[in-house]
Amino acid sequence: MRPRIRRGRHGLDGVKADLSTRVASVNLPNPVMTASGTAGHGTELATHLDLSSLGAVVVKSLHAEPWAGNPAPRIHATPSGMINSVGLQGPGLAAWLEQDLPVLEATKARVVVSIWGRTVDEFAAAASMLATAPSCVVAVEVNASCPNLEDRRALFAHSATATSEVVDAARAARRPLWAKLSPNTPELPEVAAAAAAAGAEAVTVANTVLGMVIDTETRHPVLGAGRGGLSGPAIRPVAVRAVFDTHEAHPDLPIVGVGGISSGDDAVQFLLAGATAVQVGTATFADPAAPARILADLGRWCDHHGVATVTDLVGGAHG
Ligand SMILES: Cc1cc2nc3c(=O)[nH]c(=O)nc-3n(C[C@H](O)[C@H](O)[C@H](O)COP(=O)(O)O)c2cc1C
C-alpha cells in the first residue's frame, strides 16, 4: 500500500528555536540529515518529506564504478534494530552524476555525497569525479568504514594510517570532507585525529556495529555475506558513547552524530554528547518521513526546554 504523505504534520510551523547549525565550513538550516545508505541514491524519500527542509540529504556511498553489492539476504530484523550487508551496491558515480544528481538538485536539497573504495586509489578516483559537481553538493562524506582490500582483516577506519590515506585521497573532490568512522575500534579518537590532520573538516560518528545472526535451522549465518552491520536503537548507546569520546578528545572537531536516532529526544542526546548535527538511518525503514518528524520533534523539544538556539546544546553533557 502506498504510504500517505504526511508533510503537514512534520513541519516546523510554530517552532521558535533557531535550529540552524554549522558543520565546520558548511552552514545548514537545521541539524537533521538522512544517513548514507538508508535513503537511496536520490529522491526516493521525496514523496514522504520535503528533502529541502532537512539539513542535508546524504546519499548512499558511491564508488567510481558500478558495483553489484552482496548476495541476498542483505537485511534482517534484530531486537531494536536491523543487521545489513548490502555490500555498497550502486550505479557508479558517472551514472549517478548524470541521472540522479540533477533530480536531487531540482528539489533544492543540500547534498552530501558519500564515497567509498576498496583501495586508496579507488577513493581518489571517486573523489576526482566530484570536483566539477554542482554547488548543491555541499560536502563529501568519506566512508572510511568499508573494507580495505589491502588489509583483509580490517576496515580503513580501524587504522589511523589507512583513514588518513583515504581522506587525503578524497581531497581531489575539492569539497569540505567529512570522514565517516567506525565504532568498532578502541582507537576512535586517534582515528578521528588522523582524519582531521589529513584534511577532514568533520567526522561522522558512527557507522554500524559489526555483528552476525545465525539461523538455527540451516545452521548458517542469515545474511548472504555472513557478517553484517548492526544499526537502529540497539546501537544508540554505543554511538552516543563514540560521539562523547570523540568530542572529549577533540572538542574543536565538528562531529556529525549517527546511530539509532528515532526521536527528537534521541537527537538531543547526540548534540549533548558533542555533535553539531545528526543523521537518521534505520528509523526511515519503519517511517520514511522519520527525518522530518525527528526534526519537528527536536524543534518542539527546544521550545519546551527554553532552548533558543539549538547549538547551545552541543557538548552540554561534558562537565
Ligand atoms: C541498509 C543500510 C545501508 C547502509 N549503507 C551505508 C552506506 O552505503 N554508507 C555508509 O557510510 N553507511 C551506510 N549505512 C550506515 C548508516 O549510514 C548509519 O551509519 C548506521 O546505520 C547507524 O545509524 P542508524 O542506526 O540511524 O541506521 C547503512 C545502514 C543501513 C541500515
Ligand as a Chemical Component Dictionary entry (heavy atoms), coordinates in Angstrom:
data_LIG
# 
_chem_comp.id                   LIG 
_chem_comp.type                 NON-POLYMER 
_chem_comp.pdbx_formal_charge   0 
_chem_comp.three_letter_code    LIG 
# 
loop_
_chem_comp_atom.comp_id 
_chem_comp_atom.atom_id 
_chem_comp_atom.alt_atom_id 
_chem_comp_atom.type_symbol 
_chem_comp_atom.charge 
_chem_comp_atom.model_Cartn_x 
_chem_comp_atom.model_Cartn_y 
_chem_comp_atom.model_Cartn_z 
_chem_comp_atom.pdbx_ordinal 
LIG C1  C1  C 0 20.687 -0.829 4.925  1  
LIG C2  C2  C 0 21.807 0.070  5.328  2  
LIG C3  C3  C 0 22.719 0.501  4.380  3  
LIG C4  C4  C 0 23.768 1.347  4.744  4  
LIG N1  N1  N 0 24.641 1.773  3.786  5  
LIG C5  C5  C 0 25.618 2.671  4.118  6  
LIG C6  C6  C 0 26.465 3.211  3.129  7  
LIG O1  O1  O 0 26.337 2.948  1.920  8  
LIG N2  N2  N 0 27.438 4.070  3.519  9  
LIG C7  C7  C 0 27.618 4.442  4.835  10 
LIG O2  O2  O 0 28.511 5.246  5.139  11 
LIG N3  N3  N 0 26.800 3.957  5.801  12 
LIG C8  C8  C 0 25.819 3.087  5.467  13 
LIG N4  N4  N 0 24.974 2.613  6.441  14 
LIG C9  C9  C 0 25.170 3.028  7.840  15 
LIG C10 C10 C 0 24.253 4.219  8.209  16 
LIG O3  O3  O 0 24.525 5.352  7.436  17 
LIG C11 C11 C 0 24.411 4.574  9.704  18 
LIG O4  O4  O 0 25.735 4.999  9.949  19 
LIG C12 C12 C 0 24.099 3.394  10.623 20 
LIG O5  O5  O 0 23.056 2.601  10.115 21 
LIG C13 C13 C 0 23.722 3.866  12.035 22 
LIG O6  O6  O 0 22.612 4.745  12.002 23 
LIG P1  P1  P 0 21.082 4.257  12.185 24 
LIG O7  O7  O 0 21.054 3.389  13.412 25 
LIG O8  O8  O 0 20.289 5.533  12.324 26 
LIG O9  O9  O 0 20.748 3.479  10.968 27 
LIG C14 C14 C 0 23.911 1.763  6.095  28 
LIG C15 C15 C 0 22.981 1.330  7.045  29 
LIG C16 C16 C 0 21.935 0.504  6.681  30 
LIG C17 C17 C 0 20.947 0.084  7.740  31 
# 
loop_
_chem_comp_bond.comp_id 
_chem_comp_bond.atom_id_1 
_chem_comp_bond.atom_id_2 
_chem_comp_bond.value_order 
_chem_comp_bond.pdbx_ordinal 
LIG C1  C2  SING 1  
LIG C2  C3  SING 2  
LIG C2  C16 DOUB 3  
LIG C3  C4  DOUB 4  
LIG C4  N1  SING 5  
LIG C4  C14 SING 6  
LIG N1  C5  DOUB 7  
LIG C5  C6  SING 8  
LIG C5  C8  SING 9  
LIG C6  O1  DOUB 10 
LIG C6  N2  SING 11 
LIG N2  C7  SING 12 
LIG C7  O2  DOUB 13 
LIG C7  N3  SING 14 
LIG N3  C8  DOUB 15 
LIG C8  N4  SING 16 
LIG N4  C9  SING 17 
LIG N4  C14 SING 18 
LIG C9  C10 SING 19 
LIG C10 O3  SING 20 
LIG C10 C11 SING 21 
LIG C11 O4  SING 22 
LIG C11 C12 SING 23 
LIG C12 O5  SING 24 
LIG C12 C13 SING 25 
LIG C13 O6  SING 26 
LIG O6  P1  SING 27 
LIG P1  O7  DOUB 28 
LIG P1  O8  SING 29 
LIG P1  O9  SING 30 
LIG C14 C15 DOUB 31 
LIG C15 C16 SING 32 
LIG C16 C17 SING 33 
# 
